[in-house]
Each structure stands twice: as C-alpha cells, then as structure tokens.
Amino acid sequence: MSLELFYSLCTQAKIYLILSILGLTNSKNLPSSYSGLIIYFTIQLFFIFIWTYFLQLLCSKGYFKIAWFLVLFPIIFLFVMLFSIILLVLFSSSKKKEKEMVQQIKHPGKGVPNTSSNGDPVHRRGEVGIAMSDVIIDI
C-alpha cells in the first residue's frame, strides 16, 4: 500500500488500520508452523483491509458518526468491562467483610479465642478495647 493511498483514507479508517496492524504484530496466539503463520497473517490482513475499505466507504457516503462508533466501540467496551470487573471484585469482597464485621458485632462471643503472651485474660478477636499487652504477633 502506498502512502498516497493511506493519506487518502478518512481518519476513522486510518486509526482502525494502524490499531489493527499494531494488534496483529503483538499477537501472542500464533501458530507454531511456518505455513500456519503465513495463512494466519494472510487471513488477518485480508479482514483488516476489508474492514478498512468498509470504513472508508462509510466515510465517503457521509456516515462519519457510524464509522467512529464502529472504530471506538470495541475500545470503549473493553474499558467498560474492565471497570465493571474491578468494581465487582472490590464490592463483592467488601460486602463479605462487612457481613463478617456485622456478625462479630452482633455475636462477639463467637470470635476465635486468643490468649495473651503473659497469661492475661482470654479475649476474642473482633472485640473492641484490647490492651497492648493482649497483642500477639503470629509468625
């Protein structure tokens, strides 16, 4: 592909073409054989050029917003899904910890017994007001 052809593409098609080629060069799941590698890159390049042509066709017909949507949707969708997974993990673990803390407050006698090193009275984990002499470092 000559540079004149590249510069004649609309912005959406250029961005897609550049991102696709970069993604193709960073592929991690490549076939092990040489012939499989040639077939893989040929098929991928074929679809990249077809999709670039389709985006250029949309731009030439005046559908710029649809072309932008098609280029940016996978990227935006990726970040939205990553953000949702992060929130799901954070809130699910914090809800579990919150439930455990509420149970310890409601039923303080059900904690795990732990004695101090100097033989002071037994206290339970989760209770408030532990003296510094009651602190045990588990190694």
N, C-alpha and C positions, 0 to 999 in steps of 0.2 A: 504494500500500500504506500503510495507516495504521500509526501507531506501536504501537497495541494489538496488531495482528497480528504486528508484528515482535517485540514483547516476549513474545508467546505462543509463539514458536519456541524449540526447545531450543538449548542452547549450540552444538552442532555445526552446526546449520542456520544460526544467526546468523553464526558465523565463516565458513562457506562463502559465505554471501550477501554479507558485507562484502568478503571477499577477491576474490570473482568480480566484483563491481561495480567495485572498485578496479582489477582487472586489465583490465576492459572499458574503463574510462576511460583507461588507459595504453596501449591498443593502438597499435602502430606500423604494422601492415599493414592500413590502412583503404582501402576502395575510394575511387576518385577522384571518382566521380559522386555527386550528392546522393541519387538513388533507390537506388543501390547501398549507400550509407551507411545509409539508413533500413532496408533489407532486412537488412543485416548486424547492426545493433543489435537489430532485432526478433527475429531468429533466435537471437542470443546471449542476449538477455533471456529468451526462451522456454525455452531449455535451462537457464539459471540457475534460473528459477522451478520447472521440473520437478524438477531435482536437489535444490533446497531442500525441495520437498514430499516427495521420496523420503526425504531425511534426517530430516525431521520425522516421517514415517510410521515409519521405523525406531526413532526415539526413543520414539514413543508405544507401540510394541509391546514396548519394553524392551530393544532391541538397541543399547545405548549404545556398547559397545566396537566393534561393527562400524561404526557411524556415525563414531566417532572415527577408525577405521582409514581409512575412505573419504575423510575430510576431510584427514587428515595424510599419507597415503601419497604423494601427488604432491610435497608439500613435502620430505618426508624423502628420497624417491627422487632429487629434484633435487640435494640436498646430497651424497648418497652418490655420485652420478655425477660431480659437480664435484670432489669429493675424490679419486675414483679417477683422473680425468683428470690432476689435478695430480700425484698420486703417479706415474702412468705417465710423465708428461713428465720429472719430476725423476729418477726411477730409470733411465729409458732413456738420458738424456743423461749421467748419472754413470757408468753401466756402460760407455758408449762411451769416456769419458775415462779410466776405469780400465783398459780394454783397451789404449788408446794408451800409457798410462804403463807398463804391464807390458811392452809391446813395446819401449819405449825402454830399459827396464832390461835386458831380455834381449839386445837388439841395439843397444848405444849407438853403434856406427859408422854406423847408418842414419839419423841425425838430419840436419837441414838445416844445411849448413856456414854459418858466420858468422864473419867476421873482426873483430878489434877495430879501433878507430879509429887506434891508434898503431902498427899493424903487428905486434902480438904474435902468438904462435902461434894458428893456427886452432883454434877449439873447436866443438863440436857442441851444438845445443840438446838439452836433456834430460839432459846430463851434470851431475854434482854437483861443486861445488868451483870455480866460476867466480870469478875475481878481479874486483874492482870496475873495473879498467881494461878488462875484456872486455865490459862492459855497453854496448850500443848502443841508442840510442833511435830507433826508426823513426818518421818523421813522414810 
